[in-house]
Amino acid sequence: MTLPRPLPALTADSRPFWTGGACGELLIEQCCACEYLIHPPTGFCPVCEGRETRFAPVSGKAFVETFTINHKQWMPGLPERYVLALVRLAEQDDVRLATNIVGCAPEDVSFGMPVSVRFEQCEDIWVPLFAPDAGA
């Protein structure tokens, strides 16, 4: 079910991240020189200071770093209880995404829980959400 949500403005830097879900891919900016993953996208590598980057697909596997259960309906159409989380990607611990955890009851979410990406289409944007990883 698609929920109403504020949508980001698409820019040249962020478009691949927000539209990669159309192909089922979580695309993260990556330095062409040292392969460091960069998020949010900046066009600049903070490790080697390289300026040549590309968007590369990652596995979509992650772990819940921290979370909170929201108990207030902030917008019409949103559920009263939902999980807002910060997940860290399996490929690189310092790449974290703010997201919602879906596919389970809020009280079933735990720190370190393995999750995998799901996409929710909202207009031309594919919002990456995460659900418990059944294969973990």
DRENZAVO-675597 format. One record per residue (C-alpha): residue in one letter; chain; x, y, z. Coordinates in pm, whole numbers, plus 50000, padded with zeros to 5 digits. Last residue first. Example, Ala and Ser with C-alpha at 12.3 -4.5 7.8 and 13.67 -1.06 7.14 Angstrom:
SITE:resn:chain:xx:yy:zz
SITE:s:A:51367:49894:50714
SITE:a:A:51230:49550:50780
***
This chain:
SITE:resn:chain:xx:yy:zz
SITE:a:A:51912:48587:50725
SITE:g:A:51692:48467:50438
SITE:a:A:51369:48616:50574
SITE:d:A:51525:48961:50588
SITE:p:A:51284:49173:50793
SITE:a:A:51159:49463:50580
SITE:f:A:51328:49781:50457
SITE:l:A:51195:50079:50264
SITE:p:A:51362:50242:49963
SITE:v:A:51129:50504:49809
SITE:w:A:51095:50469:49431
SITE:i:A:51028:50816:49290
SITE:d:A:50842:50902:48970
SITE:e:A:50500:50922:49144
SITE:c:A:50542:50739:49474
SITE:q:A:50663:50383:49412
SITE:e:A:50743:50185:49725
SITE:f:A:51058:49979:49712
SITE:r:A:51170:49691:49931
SITE:v:A:51519:49660:50078
SITE:s:A:51639:49388:50308
SITE:v:A:51660:49366:50686
SITE:p:A:51882:49196:50943
SITE:m:A:51794:49304:51300
SITE:g:A:52090:49471:51474
SITE:f:A:51860:49658:51712
SITE:s:A:51511:49510:51716
SITE:v:A:51181:49541:51528
SITE:d:A:50904:49306:51645
SITE:e:A:50722:49581:51840
SITE:p:A:50657:49768:51514
SITE:a:A:50470:49468:51371
SITE:c:A:50634:49332:51058
SITE:g:A:50648:49393:50684
SITE:v:A:50776:49749:50700
SITE:i:A:51073:49926:50858
SITE:n:A:51079:50289:50749
SITE:t:A:51392:50463:50626
SITE:a:A:51692:50679:50710
SITE:l:A:51988:50523:50533
SITE:r:A:52331:50454:50675
SITE:v:A:52662:50400:50499
SITE:d:A:52930:50377:50770
SITE:d:A:52910:49999:50802
SITE:q:A:52987:49927:50434
SITE:e:A:52854:49639:50225
SITE:a:A:52587:49526:50474
SITE:l:A:52429:49871:50467
SITE:r:A:52349:50041:50794
SITE:v:A:51985:50109:50877
SITE:l:A:51844:50417:51053
SITE:a:A:51485:50360:51145
SITE:l:A:51137:50513:51157
SITE:v:A:50887:50248:51258
SITE:y:A:50512:50297:51230
SITE:r:A:50218:50350:51460
SITE:e:A:49932:50590:51381
SITE:p:A:49925:50479:51019
SITE:l:A:49963:50751:50760
SITE:g:A:49656:50849:50560
SITE:p:A:49636:51205:50692
SITE:m:A:49982:51321:50799
SITE:w:A:50160:51320:51135
SITE:q:A:49964:51028:51284
SITE:k:A:50135:51000:51620
SITE:h:A:50281:50689:51784
SITE:n:A:50612:50666:51596
SITE:i:A:50824:50370:51694
SITE:t:A:51190:50462:51705
SITE:f:A:51490:50302:51545
SITE:t:A:51863:50241:51563
SITE:e:A:52124:50052:51362
SITE:v:A:51882:49813:51194
SITE:f:A:52094:49595:50967
SITE:a:A:52121:49600:50589
SITE:k:A:52088:49393:50274
SITE:g:A:51993:49578:49955
SITE:s:A:52277:49399:49776
SITE:v:A:52432:49715:49632
SITE:p:A:52388:49857:49283
SITE:a:A:52645:50114:49173
SITE:f:A:52601:50484:49104
SITE:r:A:52915:50640:48961
SITE:t:A:53187:50868:49091
SITE:e:A:53484:51061:48955
SITE:r:A:53571:51343:49194
SITE:g:A:53831:51161:49399
SITE:e:A:53913:51299:49744
SITE:c:A:54055:50961:49848
SITE:v:A:53831:50905:50151
SITE:p:A:53567:51180:50134
SITE:c:A:53487:51092:49772
SITE:f:A:53308:51372:49587
SITE:g:A:52998:51377:49368
SITE:t:A:52790:51438:49681
SITE:p:A:52547:51148:49711
SITE:p:A:52409:51093:50062
SITE:h:A:52570:50850:50088
SITE:i:A:52910:50761:49945
SITE:l:A:53036:50406:49897
SITE:y:A:53415:50377:49870
SITE:e:A:53524:50206:49548
SITE:c:A:53877:50357:49565
SITE:a:A:53907:50524:49223
SITE:c:A:53553:50507:49082
SITE:c:A:53402:50637:49407
SITE:q:A:53057:50490:49462
SITE:e:A:52712:50650:49477
SITE:i:A:52450:50405:49602
SITE:l:A:52186:50240:49384
SITE:l:A:51931:50009:49548
SITE:e:A:51811:49809:49250
SITE:g:A:51467:49670:49167
SITE:c:A:51469:49825:48819
SITE:a:A:51219:50097:48920
SITE:g:A:51400:50096:49255
SITE:g:A:51687:50282:49092
SITE:t:A:51476:50601:49075
SITE:w:A:51553:50772:49406
SITE:f:A:51923:50680:49420
SITE:p:A:51976:50751:49048
SITE:r:A:51810:51097:49079
SITE:s:A:52021:51220:49375
SITE:d:A:52310:51407:49215
SITE:a:A:52123:51532:48907
SITE:t:A:51848:51650:49140
SITE:l:A:51509:51501:49224
SITE:a:A:51323:51694:49491
SITE:p:A:51237:51464:49778
SITE:l:A:50882:51343:49840
SITE:p:A:50663:51413:50141
SITE:r:A:50464:51099:50217
SITE:p:A:50122:50963:50141
SITE:l:A:50130:50587:50182
SITE:t:A:50142:50337:49899
SITE:m:A:50000:50000:50000
***
